[in-house]
Amino acid sequence: MKRKKIILENFTITDYAAEGKALGRFEGKVVFVEGAVPGDVADVLITKNKKDWADGKAIVIKKFSEERADPFCIHFTICGGCKWQMLPYEKQLEYKQQEAADAFKRIGKLTISMLPIIGSEKIIHYRNKLEFTFSKKKFLTPHQLKELHDDAWPGGALGYHVPKLYDKIIDITECWLMDDVNNSIRNTLRDFSVKNNYSYYDIKEHKGWLRNIIIRNSTAGGLLVNIVFGYDDKKEREKICNHLLEKVPSITTLLYTINTKWNDTIYDVATNIVTGKGYIIEKLGNFNFKISPKSFFQTNTMQAEKLYNVVNDFAALNGNEIVYDLYCGTGSIGIFLSKHAKKIIGVDVIEDAIKDANENAAINNINHASFFCGDVIEICNDAFFYLHGKPDVIVVDPPRAGLHEKLINKIIEIAPEKIVYVSCNVATQARDLQLLHEKFSVKKLQPVDMFPHTHHIECIAELRLR
Ligand SMILES: C[S@@+](CC[C@H](N)C(=O)[O-])C[C@H]1O[C@@H](n2cnc3c(N)ncnc32)[C@H](O)[C@@H]1O
């Protein structure tokens, strides 16, 4: 049975809510609204209706809030990328601070006040990595669909996934997240593929040649591009690679990957070098880091340096400490702290990241750091701590899901003097701080904005053994 559409007309948005939403109240019910800001009056389509709350989407803004700024991107509203560009940057920071404070109070049951959020100097072109997807299925808005003739085929697309639609791609012609070179690379590949009638991947049918492009750059001038194909066609592959190198001569490393699997992940597939070293070098503080196509590296380089400086301040090492860098990626935090540590032990589950971490230690002439590959909850057992020494400081930087309870219990048992917890999700961080509470007290909380125009918040917590 088809459910009746509910639209709240002329609904007033009164406040900001977590995860980029705003809220208003209707007949005693809180309605969380996507696509609106406090002060807007909007027609809101209800997408989920529960007893005490509802979710909705602003479909028409009737009166724009005075808080609003003019969005700068032509893909705004359709692309899920920079959803907050209708808010001035200072407001974004204010809301992030508020969301983090709410999470620590409500979930973490913490009473300490947070330090003011560290804003990003660059609010466009701040990312060092972007990934675009080719798809046979271009996303069209209802308006564009209406204008399409019955027999017309809208063609493929090269751009970003549409939120919640896994097989449709928004054709991106301009993206402000990275240096303008991302636009040259993507648009060059699109134009060339259209001219040569190359097929784009269809994720449902598992057919098509061009799949993804991954672009990484560094402040030191490196520019790495990896083109992912669904199968190999040597002649055409060489043609498209040569064309890209000719049109974008600033590329320092070009790679290609053949991914014949159904899923898009390339962690388990070899990358092949067309030209260059196969990696780029980034500088953070006084250290150089090797970034290969598959390894994790903080995507906002300038803010990463600020983040690591906070970690350094919170760790406050005196040179005698054994420091564990758990979820270490390419070892960047451990290496950044190494000057003032007696020993650094890093753990990450990605083999290539650990390879890079060991190489990064060597590049920087650090020989008191060792990095190990494996799942933290399997690797960090008694024998591991016995072998490498009881930690004085543990730095953790987990993915959004936060720390596994097994690891939390192990940390409580091992009882280091200090924990520095870096997180990209304040809700799971607040939950974990609460779980660590019996043994550790939270001394400082420092949010850092790594992702302007999104609702994402990075936060660093300093915990001390009680
Ligand atoms: C947010 S990143 C942090 C990377 C690093 N600290 C940095 O600043 O670049 C999270 C890292 O956790 C790793 N990871 C995820 N789950 C893991 C697990 N169960 N055990 C070990 N590492 C894991 C990922 O490979 C990724 O490198």
The ligand as a Gaussian input file, in Angstrom:
#p B3LYP/6-31G(d) Opt

LIG

0 1
 C       41.556000       7.659000      10.776000
 S       42.793000       6.655000      10.098000
 C       44.172000       7.191000      11.030000
 C       45.501000       7.139000      10.350000
 C       46.663000       7.879000      10.964000
 N       46.640000       7.945000      12.393000
 C       46.836000       9.259000      10.374000
 O       46.725000      10.268000      11.091000
 O       47.110000       9.353000       9.169000
 C       42.346000       5.123000      10.718000
 C       43.302000       4.008000      10.385000
 O       42.829000       2.854000      11.085000
 C       43.157000       1.711000      10.332000
 N       42.306000       0.625000      10.860000
 C       40.981000       0.478000      10.749000
 N       40.558000      -0.578000      11.446000
 C       41.639000      -1.120000      12.036000
 C       41.837000      -2.213000      12.887000
 N       40.829000      -2.979000      13.289000
 N       43.095000      -2.492000      13.312000
 C       44.133000      -1.710000      12.902000
 N       43.993000      -0.644000      12.098000
 C       42.766000      -0.351000      11.667000
 C       42.904000       2.154000       8.907000
 O       43.635000       1.367000       8.013000
 C       43.388000       3.614000       8.940000
 O       44.724000       3.703000       8.518000

